[in-house]
Amino acid sequence: MTEQTNTEHTVEPQSAFSLSYGENGLAWLKIDVPGEKMNTLQAAFATQVGSVLDELEAKKAEIKGLVVYSGKPDNFVAGADIRMLAACTTAKEAEQLATQGQQMFQRLEALPFHVVAAIHGPCLGGGLELALACHSRVCTDSDATKLGLPEVQLGLLPGSGGTQRLPRLIGVANSLDMILTGKQLRAKKAKKLGVVDECVPESILLKVAETLALKGKPVRKHSFQDWAMGGNPVGRGLVFDQARKKTREKTRGNYPAAEAILDVIKYGLQHGIVKGQKEEARWFGELVMSSESASLRSIFFATTAMKKETGAGDGIKPAEVKRVAVLGGGLMGGGISHVTASKAGLPVKVKDIANDGILNAMAYNFKLLDKKRKRKIISKAELQKQMLMINGGVDYQGFDKADVVIEAVFEDLSLKHQMVQEVEAHARPDTIFATNTSSLPINQIASAAERPELVVGLHYFSPVEKMPLVEVIPHAGTSERTVATVVKLAKKQGKTPIVVADKAGFYVNRILAPYMNEAALALLGGEPIEHIDNALLDFGFPVGPITLLDEVGVDVGAKISPILETELGDRFKSPDVFDILLKDGRKGRKTGKGFYLYNGKKKGVDKSVYKLLKLNPARKASGHDIAIRCALMMLNEAARCLDEGVVHSARDGDIGAIFGIGFPPFLGGPFRYMDQLGAKRVVELLNEHVNKYGDRFLPCERLLQMAQDEQRFYD
Ligand SMILES: C[C@H](O)CC(=O)SCCNC(=O)CCNC(=O)[C@H](O)C(C)(C)COP(=O)(O)OP(=O)(O)OC[C@H]1O[C@@H](n2cnc3c(N)ncnc32)[C@H](O)[C@@H]1OP(=O)(O)O
């Protein structure tokens, strides 16, 4: 490469931004933040970038082109430094950061020669905004390359010109989709949408960028479709109206960043890029200070920290996992085999008692992979390769090669005992037995084991390929190595694991059950089904509790409830409706009817359910009151779980609730939400509900103590 053979550093070598020149008149701008594995944009680099731009402007007559590239092996720029944003104390301060970024990128864009970004690895947020200020973009076709403006997921909008440049580059409709969802594009998709100009193998990235930069600036033409969809005022009005409607349906007004994105993009298209950027920076400042953004940023910090944790004590090394076996080819077994083969890249054997079970798991995998093939995420050859990673059988052949066996058979203790014993007989003495039970105590399952130290709970959520959480549940005799091994395996499967205690319901179901029961009690009090579901959707949950009961299955609820009630007491007593519903064949979606009717898709409420339960539905309480009533049961139980050591930290409890249940992310999880309300207020609210609905709302000891001492869960 020219840049490597003839370099002349004019900015100090230790700086994050360094310039060098080739003999052919090409300048190279390398981004390499010292001491960090990931490039991020920080305010502290302003002077360096200023000197680099001064130099480029001064030498503009000699320079024939510029390539901007990363000095890191696996990333371009992951955006502005989120820690820096979190440290802002006023909206003005954050606005200034955005303005500073905008001004630098404007100077880059104004350079008279062709500026090309050469991208490999994550190019996100401010990183993509930097690339958008370049005149052209080339990226590698590697799986590591991802381009996107994920700011909305942090409760922000792109603050360095992204809301202005992207719509002008790829059209309004596509850019709204990217900015409102924060989705990260793979290289090929980015090329298809026109976010990048070329998509090439990594080995020739810099060469292609060099050749392109020397060619001179491109003249960009817009298609008629782009013009019709947003380039003219009428088309634009339509696109924005539709996008706003869709956004409100999704956010229910809980995510101010989404509304701001729509306003700022529209404003910029009406009033031009200069005024648009001003508005963008102003909103950026406001949003950085919002509680929604603070909560969403806390999720980023929590998950980043969790990626490094082993789940076990210092110095405990996980065992190497090369092969996995799954017992049971049902919905869960199918999903677990899928994430093991296609995410973790490990060969997996599915064992079932019947060929039908194996076929089911295979079909489940094929369906998911074929969906990816149709969307061109994988090729036909890749699909075949991944299918070959999964094999099935009705016997234990090959189990001696499995490092971990994950059982996902029916929830029946004697059957689980049989599984433990059969696995111990057919697998190796060091094979881990992980049970995907959702309701049976792990110590009881392990009681049948000869090697209980290798038995651990590994609770996945349905549908496994979509739900990001896994609960890892050691019983008293599980070895730390076993825990570390399954934590690592779950991460490879693309999951965020939390280690929780072996108590009834573990964490997620334990906080979910009283919330669901409360929704059922509201229904039995005569509140209409849609009113209850809507109340909790407005609160920020992704599905309403009655719909959730239909999804999970009324029969499943009926099975778990008595276990929780026996182990944890009366507050878990579920309303006496399960039997009536089950006798009427209402298991939920899987039987075509529950509280709603289904024929493939969800139809309306099945009104005959009211008659069955002898109810005359009528709205009595407001949606807000219903939501608080149900949420309080969850909050109180979450605090109890922390007190009893079911979760190790408020952070784990928040991530568990958000990733396992969909607790509103903009509230940051039950513990952050309680901190926002204040323990004193939570206790007050609980007491008000004791008066209205009974003792199940009695605040737990931990909350009472915290209210008295004015404590918070987080510092
Ligand atoms: C003005 C602008 O419009 C505003 C912005 O740009 S806001 C920022 C927008 N960017 C983002 O949201 C991207 C956030 N980062 C990510 O999603 C992921 O880190 C990633 C996809 C880039 C990489 O994921 P992965 O390979 O699993 O690495 P991950 O462990 O997450 O990160 C590696 C390190 O980079 C850090 N990092 C990544 N992106 C960061 C960012 N934007 N700010 C600060 N640190 C960041 C992580 O904290 C971690 O640091 P550590 O090793 O010291 O703990």
The ligand as an SDF file (V2000), in Angstrom:
LIG
                    3D

 54 56  0  0  0  0  0  0  0  0999 V2000
  -23.2140   12.2430   18.0180 C   0  0  0  0  0  0  0  0  0  0  0  0
  -23.5540   10.7970   17.7230 C   0  0  0  0  0  0  0  0  0  0  0  0
  -24.6330   10.7740   16.8520 O   0  0  0  0  0  0  0  0  0  0  0  0
  -23.8860   10.0690   18.9880 C   0  0  0  0  0  0  0  0  0  0  0  0
  -23.3730    8.6670   18.9910 C   0  0  0  0  0  0  0  0  0  0  0  0
  -22.5930    8.2470   18.1730 O   0  0  0  0  0  0  0  0  0  0  0  0
  -23.9360    7.7050   20.2450 S   0  0  0  0  0  0  0  0  0  0  0  0
  -23.1070    6.1890   20.0290 C   0  0  0  0  0  0  0  0  0  0  0  0
  -23.7000    5.3340   18.9420 C   0  0  0  0  0  0  0  0  0  0  0  0
  -23.0020    4.0650   18.8920 N   0  0  0  0  0  0  0  0  0  0  0  0
  -23.4800    2.9770   19.4930 C   0  0  0  0  0  0  0  0  0  0  0  0
  -24.5410    2.9830   20.0840 O   0  0  0  0  0  0  0  0  0  0  0  0
  -22.6230    1.7350   19.3970 C   0  0  0  0  0  0  0  0  0  0  0  0
  -22.3770    1.1640   20.7720 C   0  0  0  0  0  0  0  0  0  0  0  0
  -21.5190   -0.0110   20.7360 N   0  0  0  0  0  0  0  0  0  0  0  0
  -21.9660   -1.2220   20.3840 C   0  0  0  0  0  0  0  0  0  0  0  0
  -23.1020   -1.4150   20.0220 O   0  0  0  0  0  0  0  0  0  0  0  0
  -21.0190   -2.3660   20.4870 C   0  0  0  0  0  0  0  0  0  0  0  0
  -20.0020   -2.0090   21.4100 O   0  0  0  0  0  0  0  0  0  0  0  0
  -20.3550   -2.7490   19.1410 C   0  0  0  0  0  0  0  0  0  0  0  0
  -21.4090   -3.3670   18.2160 C   0  0  0  0  0  0  0  0  0  0  0  0
  -19.7160   -1.5630   18.5000 C   0  0  0  0  0  0  0  0  0  0  0  0
  -19.2490   -3.7940   19.4110 C   0  0  0  0  0  0  0  0  0  0  0  0
  -19.7250   -4.8510   20.1670 O   0  0  0  0  0  0  0  0  0  0  0  0
  -18.6940   -5.9340   20.7410 P   0  0  0  0  0  0  0  0  0  0  0  0
  -17.7850   -6.3750   19.6710 O   0  0  0  0  0  0  0  0  0  0  0  0
  -19.5140   -6.9620   21.4530 O   0  0  0  0  0  0  0  0  0  0  0  0
  -17.7940   -5.1410   21.7520 O   0  0  0  0  0  0  0  0  0  0  0  0
  -18.1970   -4.4660   23.1370 P   0  0  0  0  0  0  0  0  0  0  0  0
  -17.7310   -5.3430   24.2490 O   0  0  0  0  0  0  0  0  0  0  0  0
  -19.6130   -4.0260   23.1480 O   0  0  0  0  0  0  0  0  0  0  0  0
  -17.3140   -3.1530   23.0910 O   0  0  0  0  0  0  0  0  0  0  0  0
  -15.8940   -3.1900   23.1930 C   0  0  0  0  0  0  0  0  0  0  0  0
  -15.4770   -1.9800   23.9660 C   0  0  0  0  0  0  0  0  0  0  0  0
  -15.8210   -0.8060   23.2220 O   0  0  0  0  0  0  0  0  0  0  0  0
  -16.5810    0.0650   24.0370 C   0  0  0  0  0  0  0  0  0  0  0  0
  -17.5250    0.8090   23.1910 N   0  0  0  0  0  0  0  0  0  0  0  0
  -18.1250    0.4160   22.0560 C   0  0  0  0  0  0  0  0  0  0  0  0
  -18.8600    1.4120   21.5550 N   0  0  0  0  0  0  0  0  0  0  0  0
  -18.7130    2.4440   22.3930 C   0  0  0  0  0  0  0  0  0  0  0  0
  -19.2080    3.7780   22.3990 C   0  0  0  0  0  0  0  0  0  0  0  0
  -19.9760    4.2520   21.4210 N   0  0  0  0  0  0  0  0  0  0  0  0
  -18.8580    4.5780   23.4290 N   0  0  0  0  0  0  0  0  0  0  0  0
  -18.0490    4.1390   24.4060 C   0  0  0  0  0  0  0  0  0  0  0  0
  -17.5410    2.9060   24.4480 N   0  0  0  0  0  0  0  0  0  0  0  0
  -17.8740    2.0730   23.4450 C   0  0  0  0  0  0  0  0  0  0  0  0
  -17.2880   -0.8470   25.0090 C   0  0  0  0  0  0  0  0  0  0  0  0
  -17.6980   -0.1430   26.1490 O   0  0  0  0  0  0  0  0  0  0  0  0
  -16.1880   -1.8430   25.3140 C   0  0  0  0  0  0  0  0  0  0  0  0
  -15.2870   -1.2150   26.1740 O   0  0  0  0  0  0  0  0  0  0  0  0
  -14.4890   -2.0240   27.2810 P   0  0  0  0  0  0  0  0  0  0  0  0
  -13.8290   -3.1700   26.5670 O   0  0  0  0  0  0  0  0  0  0  0  0
  -13.5520   -1.0350   27.8530 O   0  0  0  0  0  0  0  0  0  0  0  0
  -15.5320   -2.4760   28.2300 O   0  0  0  0  0  0  0  0  0  0  0  0
  1  2  1  0
  2  3  1  0
  2  4  1  0
  4  5  1  0
  5  6  2  0
  5  7  1  0
  7  8  1  0
  8  9  1  0
  9 10  1  0
 10 11  1  0
 11 12  2  0
 11 13  1  0
 13 14  1  0
 14 15  1  0
 15 16  1  0
 16 17  2  0
 16 18  1  0
 18 19  1  0
 18 20  1  0
 20 21  1  0
 20 22  1  0
 20 23  1  0
 23 24  1  0
 24 25  1  0
 25 26  2  0
 25 27  1  0
 25 28  1  0
 28 29  1  0
 29 30  2  0
 29 31  1  0
 29 32  1  0
 32 33  1  0
 33 34  1  0
 34 35  1  0
 34 49  1  0
 35 36  1  0
 36 37  1  0
 36 47  1  0
 37 38  1  0
 37 46  1  0
 38 39  2  0
 39 40  1  0
 40 41  1  0
 40 46  2  0
 41 42  1  0
 41 43  2  0
 43 44  1  0
 44 45  2  0
 45 46  1  0
 47 48  1  0
 47 49  1  0
 49 50  1  0
 50 51  1  0
 51 52  2  0
 51 53  1  0
 51 54  1  0
M  END
$$$$
